[in-house]
Amino acid sequence: MSTSINVSKQSVLELLTTGRSKPFVIPEYQRPYMWTDDQITVLFDDVWEFAINIGGLKRNGTYFLGSIVSFENERGEQEIIDGQQRITSLFLLLRAIYTKLCKGDDKNSDAAKNFISKIEPAIWRTDNLTGKVDYSDILLTSRVVDDEGNNILRHILETGEANPAAEDNYSRNYLLFQRLYDEHCSQAPLQIYDFIYALLYQAILLPIGADSQDTALTIFSTLNNRGLQLSDADIFKAKMYNNLPDSEKDAFIKQWQCLDKEAHEAHESIQQLFYYYMFYLRAKEGDVSSTTPGIRKYYSGKNNKFERLCDADLMDNLNTVLNLWKVINTNQDVPAETWDNDCKVKKALDTLTSYPNEFWKYPVVIYYLCHRKDADFDREFLIFLNKLIEELLTRYILFPTINAVKADILKLDANIIDDAHPEMGFRPIDKEHVRERLQLPHRNIVRMLLKAYAYNHQDHLLPDNWQIEHILPQHWQKTFFPDVEDDVVNEQIEHIGNKTPFERKLNIVASDGYFLKKQEQYKDSEIEITKILVTSIDSDWTLGNIKHRDEIITSEIMQLLDKWNKDYKEYGNELNGEGEKVPEAFLRQLEEYKKKGLI
């Protein structure tokens, strides 16, 4: 579908008076009014300097104030997507000037009456016949969710009064505009009308009108590379808020604020939670398309009514998704659950976090959402996670691209919905080929491999901020291997046998030293496989040691992969044996029948 935009150049007076037929609205999903004293002072002083030196009553200069991006919504309003801070400040400034003109000593002068009559239709709706002003019919309305300032802005624009003790930005900025007006008027009383004229007629805005919200948001994203970008989550919040009865809106806002705060503390965002949850919904719908939609497009639906946001369980499910990331990202406890204290589960999750792309996350989120209430969840979750590691590791070792698993992951997502032991469905691979590639794996998978190997030797998580240590340093000396070609040494350095996880602070001290010089730092490590190096090698580190350790690590990892695969098969056999597990879907259907009194 084609889109259209309308771009024009208008003075402040020209633009604001268009609000008489199409009022300006700051929509629910926008952030609150944020301009501070500095920005207000700069705006006032810049326009003043322009009026005195370049523009004003006797000159024809122009001063560019910026762009305003909007679209006409279904109510016939100009919904502001970009420029809300600027246009709100202009309304406050004109209201401050209007108040001063009406109360000034020269309020009955022709000049004051003229500008009063020009400002009125820029702030309020006026009667077309009589010119009478309806001060309650303001041309700018803020509907920002949970912003008590909405009423404060309306009160200021309607009455011209603000509480001197108030701390909100509307009141502070309005009173500051009045003080700046008084200060400049007292210093240059003859030039105040140059200032007002320049503000109304010579200060230029570039309104960009779009044919839809999507087009306006696209324009905004293209133009705006400063400040806080408007997010899809902001729009979702507004849609959800508007869909609720008034009695539930306050509770929703508190729930949203809590989710936002806790997501931030867990190094996630509400936007990302919606993204993860989209894959869960897609899996429930049986959508296995390899094309990933944008989340705003997905949640808006084909009819653009955002019906997926109307689910009564949505906020609870987002909180559930967040619980998973609280454990993964910040090692927090999840109330009333036990898996979060299972070291084996946490090691498996930590191993997955080093997978080179995000496709591991979606089946994990879906599995947790669907099966966390199962009686044997801790055990089945661990078996599932280890099997997922086995599938992802082996395929990345052979085919280090996202496309190697993308289609299979999406099918797995759908399989998880009704089955705690889903069919993995990954295409078969040659395990011997994997063994060959393990010695010199792609650099992006080394961190994950080292975690798998390290966690086979310890029952605690690796320390934060560990680095990959090259036991034989990358910057080696030729005298150390005088009879070996440089290319051979450089390749051996990158083998898995020459690498180990190492605490960053110890790695800094060890620097590029050789093995015998770094042993003291290795001894201080809390990582078992790194400490082992000190006791297993009684001489300096050679290419022979790398080759020997290659074989040890390769064999151990292959045994791990085989074990995880075997555990998954045996668990499936167990479920299908005498104690065959009843499918979750059947149990849910049974529960529905009971509720309806059918059984």
Order of alpha helices (4+ residues) and beta strands (2+ residues): beta-beta-alpha-beta-alpha-beta-beta-alpha-alpha-beta-beta-beta-alpha-alpha-alpha-beta-alpha-alpha-alpha-alpha-alpha-alpha-alpha-alpha-alpha-alpha-alpha-alpha-beta-alpha-beta-alpha-alpha-alpha-alpha-alpha
